[in-house]
Each structure stands twice: as structure tokens, then as C-alpha cells.
Amino acid sequence: MTLALQHPMNPDKTPEELARGRFVSGIRSLILNDLAGDLKTAYDKRAAPAFKKREGREPASSRDAHMALRGDPAFNIYSAMRVQAQKMVWASVGDSVAREGDKLAAEAAKVSNQPGSVTLNPDLEVPRNVSAIDVHLMPGSYTRGEDSLEAGAIYDRGLAVFSMGLMGANLDDIGLSMAKYIALRYPDFKPQRILDTGCTIGHNTLPWKQTYPDAEVIAIDAAPGGLVYGSARAKMAGVGSALPADVRRQPRFPRRQLRSGVEQHVPARAVEEDPRRRICRGVPRAQARRAAAAHGTAAQWRNERL
């Protein structure tokens, strides 16, 4: 199953593109279910016993398990197919993004006056771990197209293929699950400000705004194109920002305003709250506070790095 994006930047796919997306989703399902099951059998029957015989002990870590499996035919097939399927994800959506550049721009322009804003830092040097490698094997990484809508569109449409329909209608199941958990676990928690560091295009940003509509939601990332696309996508969903960007022009967050963090997928979410209370003790609040202290702004979407 390939998900249809639930916003006006959803692509107009040709029959060939639909078939291609379904094929890639299907082959990923085969890899992650059937071939992954073969890996378990290979590990139990061949790799782990061979490791014990060679090392004189059982595998004791994930690194041990990886080294034990390397070279096994099941591992080689699984790895090769998974890498190629990942490349096929992006290849399956590239044509539609290239063809629909004008449509993307026109749809984004329709919501340009909606609440919320995107601010790009022209002096920011994108770190090499974002610019110098193809993150997730996405050609050009998150910086392709510079500050155009291209990178965000590739990522959004590619994730729809990648997810096989398992990440929710808006590809936001991770954010929805975490935000819902916090709301149920801490019913008296009323954040004033939520910071999403490393937001990409905001799949997991918007659920926090939807869960806490009175909070000001700020999203930052190092790659500009995803922010431009994410801002338009947020406005289309009616959750551009907590306040119009011109209401508050606070250049930085005062120290210790952001006091709690939630590790959700890779990004850390930092949430402002009553200083007498802290939730999710032990998560990396320091990282979020450094980001807030250095890059705080009332704008929702900012081109920054930690």
C-alpha cells in the first residue's frame, strides 16, 4: 500500500508512478517481514554457533551479532535488497516532483498569508553530516534544491512509499503517539512553548501543536528546503504557528525557559513548563536548552543548527 498525501501538495501520479510506488512498498514489506525472518533463522542456526566456536563465547552485543552475521548468505541478500529498495523509494517519486515544480509553488503560494512563518539564516553553513552524504540514501540529501520545495516534496512523497501505510494518514504516527502519551500521562501539563529540533518537514511537529493548541510551536533544522516545504504544509493543515509571527519579536529564549525534553525518533522535543515540575526525567534537556539559548525565535520554522 502506498499512502496518498492528505494535503494539496499531493502528487498527480501517472499510472506508471502508482504502480512503481506500490511495487517498492511491496518489496520493502517482503524484505522487512520475510527476509528479516530468514535472518533470525540464519543467526540461530549458523551465525551464533559459528561465532561461539570462533570466539569461545556467546555474542554479547549488537556489534557481536552483526559481525557474526556478516558474510552469511541470508544477511548478504537482506542487506543488498534493503539498500536497493531504499534507493528505489526515492527513484519512485523523483519524476513527479520534477514534473510538478510549478504546482508545488502555486499551492504553497495560496497559503503564504496564513499564520506562521519560515526564517532562513543566510549565514548558516549546513553541517557536512547533512550536506556531504545522502541521508537515508536520498539523492542530494535534505539540501537538494537549496531553499526550494524540492527536498521537502521528495522526502514527503518518498516517506509515503517507504512507510507502506504504517505511519498514519499524515505520516505522523510517531508524533501523535508521543504527544497523546504525554497528554494522558500528565493531564495537568500545559506547555507554553514547544521546540522541535531537527524537524525535517514537520511530520512529528504538527501533532504537538494539535495536542497543545495554545502552545507556541517552533521547529528548527539545518536544511532550508524542508523548512520551506514544512511551513507550507503546516499552513495547509491549519496549524502554521501558535501566534502570527509579528506578534512576538523575542530574539532569544531566556535561560531555563525550555525545561523538559522528549526523545522522539531522532529529534529531541523540548517543552516549556512550570519550573517546579519536570517530566521525562533523564532525557537530553541540555541539548534542547542549548538550541533554545542560541536560536530562540518567535518564528515557527527556522534554518539553524545545534
Buried (B, 14 or more C-beta within 10 A) or exposed (E): BBBEBBBBBBBEBEEEBBEBBBBBBBBBBEBBEEBEEBBEEBBEEBBBEBBEEEEEEEBEEEEBBEBBBEEBEBBEBBBEBBEEBBBBBBBBBBBBBEBBBEBBEEBBEEBEEBBBBBBBBEEBEBEEEBBEEBBBBBEBBBBBBBBBBBBBBBBBBBBBBBBBBEBBEBBBBBBBBBBEEBEEEBEEBEBBBBBBBBBBBBBBBBBBBBBBEEBBBBBBBBBBBBBBBBBBBBBBBEBBBBBEBEEEEEEEBEEEBBBBBBBBEEBBBBBBBEEEEBBBEEBBBEBBBBBBBEBBBBBBBBBBBB
